[in-house]
Amino acid sequence: MRVGARSTTGWKATISVAMSNYIEAGSIIAIATSLTFWQHAFGIGNFAVGLLAALSANAFGAAIGAGIGGPLCDRFGRKAIYTYDLIVYMVGVLLAAAAVNFGMLLAAFIITGIAVGVGVPASWTYIAEQAPTTQRARHVGTAQLAWSIGPLIGFALAAALAPLELLGSRLIFLHLFVVAAVVWWIRQGLAESRIWTEEAGGDGSMRAAAGGAGMRGLFSRRINIIALLVLMGIYGFWNTVAGQAGIFMPRVYDSAGVHSAVQQNLLQVLVWGCTVAATYFGFMAFADRMSQRVLYVIGAALGVLAWGVLVFFTDAGMPTLLIFAVLWGISSGIGAQAFYSLWTSEIFATGYRASAQGFMFFVVRSATGLLSYFFPTMLAATGLTTVGLLLVGLLTVALVIGAVFAPETRGKTLQEIEIERYGNPVPAPDKTMGVRP
């Protein structure tokens, strides 16, 4: 059957695009649960482990991919990305599954990370542009849901395959290869984004009103620069914490006294089970219906509380870790990443919507990469309390920025938001994050 003969629309299209997030998160968890096995198999030290993490889908690899993919997505269309990105991804995870030395593994992680980074900005952009106005958060939340299910399945597989050690980790990478192949096939029936098609084929008036297209247009307006800073503040400080938790949480549990790999993975299954539930019953159910600022603050506050419990009550043992897992899981479901993926798809003009996301993803994941390089050594040298206090501080900053500067876009079409922000009359300050163009 000819690939182009199939049509993928509606929720099927949303889900197939959202799978970029399953693949991203699944890659991170596959790395997180295998690092100790690779370390023992190849005889590498903590700095080499940090390098693997820093250059992977968790950090610099994804950052480079997003920096490339965002502008390409605006220039050539959303569908163009989906034609090729998963092919590169499949090469990366297959190489990881077959790695026989450190160099081969490092190359696999870099390739996988770049492919992930290319696809993520395109996925958030496409979903937001195709979603019904009154259900935009629900559709964008599907990406967050997929991002949560990836670790849930990844850690469950890691717990089940733990007796196989490194072979089990290789099988987890192979499962990602199969998922990517199926998703790539389904995506070939996607139509191009209607909003992007209309602007690319029209007279360009809306792009001109917003200051042009691509990276040049993005940085041509003060309102864009302030929005970039605010959203990078929300996502950046949170993701610096989440990035370490995603890939190094087994080591954190070990520092807290849980040394069994199976127990560590089951704790993470609880975290991500709560994240899945909070995403579906929290963010997707309420973000289109109630104040997004209030919902964001609830999620961010739970994150601060979770890490505070872990830092100050570590001696209580497993009860503390269970409370942490539930609080952090719920926080992640209705917190920074869900709202970042929604707001960053709403408040930038169509001509550079993906470029904005690519730029921010590049900056944020680069910051995560810097900390990832030193995190294993820092945790071993200073202990959980010192590292935990640093993470609590970062989460508090994200909470404050979101509470003060969260935009008010609920119930508006993307065209209405774009005209409000870039057209005349200029909207009230509280609807544009306090910045006039």
N, C-alpha and C positions, 0 to 999 in steps of 0.2 A: 504494500500500500504506500502511496506517495505521502511523505511527511506533511507536505503543505495542504493535503486534503482534509486533515483533521482540524477541528475548531475547539479551542479551549477558552471558555468564557465564565463569567460569574464567579461563584464561590470556588469552582474548580480551578479557575485561573488564579484566584487569590491564594489558594492553598499551594498550588504548584510553585508560585513565586515565593511564598513564605518559607518554603523548604530551604531556601538559601540560609535561613537562620538555624534550621535543624542541622544542616551540614556544617555551618560555622561552629555552633556549640558542640556538636558531636565530635568535631575535629579536636577542639580544645580538651574535651573530656578524654578522648582516646589518648591524647598526649599526656594528660595529667595522671591517668591510671597506669601508664606504661613507663613513665620516666625512671622509676626505681628499677624496673626490669632492664631497661636499656643501660642504665648506669652500671649495673652489675655485669651485664653481658659484655659490654665494651670497655669496662674498666675506666670510666670517665669520672672526673671530680665534680664538685658543686658548681664551679664556674662554667664548666662545659654544659651542665644541666641547665643553668641559667641562660646560656647562649641559645640552646635549643628552644627554650620557652620564649625567649625574647624575639627570635626570628620566625616564630610560628604564626599560626592563625590567631593566636592570642594577642599578638603585639605587632612587631615591625613588619612581618610578612603581610598581614592584613592591612596594615597602614599603607604600605607601598601599593598594594592592589587597589585600595580605595582611592588613593591619590591619582592613579591612572584611570580607573574605571568611572569615576564620577564625571569628569569632563567628556570622556568618550560617550557616556550615556546621554549627555545633553547634545552632543554633536551629531551622533549617528542614530540615536533612538534607544528606547529601553529594550526593545526586542533584540537588537543587535548583540547586546551583552549576553543574553540568554542562549544565543546560538553557539557560543564558544566557551564560556567561562567554566562550565562543568566538565568539558573535555580536559581542560588543563587540570582541574581539581582531581579528576579520576587518575590522571598520570601521577599526581602527587601522592595520593593515599595508597595507590598500588606500589609505588616505590617505597613508601614507609613500611608496608606490610612485608616487603621482601628485603628490607635493609639488612646488610651483613657487617657494616662498620659505621663509625661515627659520621664520616663524610657523606655517605649515602643517606643516612638518616637526616642529617642537617639539610641536604639538598631537597629531600622529600618534604620536610616541614616548611621550607621557604616557598616551594612551588605551591603547596597546599594553601599556605597563608595568603599568597598573592591572589590565587583564584577566589578564595573566600572574600577578600577585600574588594575585588572587582564586582562581585555579585551583590553584596549587601546594600550599597547605596541605591542600586537599580531596583532592588526588591521593595524597599520602603517607598521609593518614588512611584513605582508602577502601581502598587496597591492603593496608595492614597489618591492617585489620579483617576483610578478606575472605580473607586468605592462610592456608594451613594452618600450624599452629604450628611444625612441623619444617622448613618452607620459607619462613618469613616473610622472612628476609634475602634469599633468592633472589627472592621476588616484589617486595619493596621495591627490590632491586637493579635490577629492570627499569626503574624510574624513572631511576636513575642511568645505566643503559645508554642510555636514550632521550636523556638529557641529554648524553651523550657523542657519540652519533651525530649530534645536531643540529649541533654545530660541525664534525664531520668532513665532513658533507655541505656545510655552509655555506661552509667554507674551500675545499673542492674546487670548488664552484660559482664562488666568487670568483676562484680561479685560472684556471678555464676561461673565465670571462666578463670577465676583466681587460681584454682589448682593447676591450671595449665601454664601459669606464669607468662613468659614472653610469647609463647604460642597463642595464648588467649588474647593478648594485646594485638597480635598480628591479625587474628580473626575479627577483632573489632574494627580495625582499619579496612578489612575486606568488606565488612557489612556496610561501611560508608561508601565504598566503591559501588556496591550494588544499588544502594539508595540513590546515589548520584546518577547512575545510568538510567534508572526508571524515571527520575524527575526530568532529566534532560530530554528523554523521549516525549514525555507529556508536554513539556514546554514548547516543543516545536510547533504546536498548534495555537500558540498565543498570538492574538492580534496586537498590533502596536498600540501604545497609549493614545487614546482619542485626543486628549488635551495637547500632548506633544505634537501629534499629527496635524492638528488644526493650526497651531502656531508655526510649525515648520513649513506648512503649505500655504499660509496666509500672507497678509501684507506686512507682518512683523510689527504692527503698531503696539501691541502689548509688550513685546520685548523692548521696544524703544522706550516705552513709558517706564519700564523698570530699570533702564540704564544699559541695555544691551544683553548679550547672551554669554554664557561660559564664564571662565574665571575673571576675565576683564570686566564683564558686567557685574559680577558678584562684588568685586572690590571697588566699584565705581560709586557706591552709595553708602553714606554714613549709617543709615538704618540697617544695612546688611552687616556691616562690621560689628556694630553693637550686638545684633542678634547672634552673630557667630560667637562672640565672646560669652554671651549669656548661656547659649546652648552648650558650648564647650565647657563652661563652668559646671553646668548641671551634669552633663554626661561624663566629663573628664574626671572630676574628683570621685564620682561614684565608680566609674569603670576602672580606675586605678586600684580600687579595693576589690571590685568584682573580678578583675583580671587575675589578681593574685589568688583569690578564693577559688576561682574556676580551675586553675591549673596546679596550685600548690596546697589546696585544702587538705589532702591526705597528710602532708607534712605538718600542717597546723594541728590536726587531730593527734598526730604522733607526739607533738610537743605538749599537748594537753593530756597525754597519758593513754591514748587509744592506739595501740601498736598493731593490732590486727588489720590487715588490708581488707578483709571481708567486712569487718565492723566499720572501718572508715568509709568504704563504698556504700554500705547500707545507710549510714548517716547522710551521705550525699543523696541517696535515693529519697530519703525523707525530705531533705531540703528542696529537691526539684519536684517532688510530688506536691509539696505545698505551693511551690511557684506555679505549677500547672493549674492547680485549683484556684489560686488567687488571680491568675491572669484571666481565666475563663469566668469565674463567678464575681471577680472584682473589677478589673480593668475593662474587659469586654462588655460586661453587663452594665457598668455605671458611667464610664467615661464619656458616653454620648448623652447622658441624662443629668449629671450633677456637676457641680463646680470642679473643674479639672485641677485647679490650684489646691483645693481642699484634699482631693484624693491623692495628689502627689505628696502633699505634706504628711499625710497618714503613712504612706509607704516609706518615705524617707525617714520619718521618725522611728518606725519599726526597725529599720536598718541600723540606725545609731544605737537603739536599745539592744539589738541582737549582739553586736560586737562589744558593747559595754558589759553585757552579761558574761560573755566569753572571757573578757579580760579580767573582770573583778571577782568572778565566782568559779574560776577554773578548778580550784581545789575540791569543789563539790562533785566532780567527776561526771559520770554519764548523764545525770539529771540536767546539769548545766548544758551539756552538749545537745541534748534533746530540745531544750528550750531554745537554744541558739538556732538549731536547725529549723524549727517551726517559724520563729520570728524572721530569720534571714530569708527563708523561702517565701513567706507571704510578702515581705518587703520587696523582694526581687520581682514578684508578679505584678505589683501595682506601682512600682517605683520608677527610677530614673530612666532606664532603657526604654520602657514602654512609652513613656511620655516624650522622651527625646525622639524616638522614631516617628511619633505622630507630629509633634510640633515642627521638627525640621523638614517634614514633608509639606507643611502647610504655609509657613511664613516666608518662604523664598519664592521668587517668580519662576515660572515654568522654564524659562530660558537658561536658568542656572540652578535649578532645584537639586539635581543630582550632583552637580559640581560642589555645591555648598556641603552636601552630605559627605562627599568624598574628601574634601579638605578637612572637615571636622573629624572624620573618622581617622584620617592620617595623623592629625595632631594628637588626638586622644590615645590611639593605639601606640603611637611612638612614646608617649609618656608612660603608658603601661609597660612597654618594652624596657624602658630604662630601669624601672623598679624591678621588673621580672629578672633582669640580669643579676641584680644584687640580692634579691629576696631570699633565696635559699641560704646564702651565706649569712645574711643579716639575721634570719630566724635562728640559725644554729648558734650564732655568736651572742645575740642579745636576749633571746627567749621570746616567748609569746606575749608577755605583758608589754614590753617596749614596742614591739611591732604592732600589737593590737591597739595601743593608744594612738599610734600614728594613723591607723586605718579609721578609728573613731573620729579623729579630727578631720580627715578628708571627707567622710560621710556627712559630718556636721556642716561643712562648707557647702556641699551640694544641696543640703536641706535648705539652708538660708537663701542661696541664690534662687532656687525654684520658688520658694515661698514669696519672695519679693518680686521676681520678674516673670513669673509664668504668664504666657500670652492668653488672651481670651478669643478663641477661634471657634468654639463649639457651635454647631448649627449653621455655619456659613460655608458657602461653596468656596473652592479654591480660587475661582475668579473673583468673588467678592472680597476675599482676604487680600488678593493681589491688588485690586483697585483701592482698597482701604489703605494699604501700606504705601503704595507708590503713586496713586492718582490724587485728584483733587475732588472734594476738600480733604485735607489731611485728617485722619481719624484722631479721636481723643487719645492722650498719652497712654492710658491704661489698657488700650487695645493694641498697642504696638510696642509693648515692653518698655514704655517710657521714652521712646526715641522718635523724633521727627526727622523725616528725610531732608 
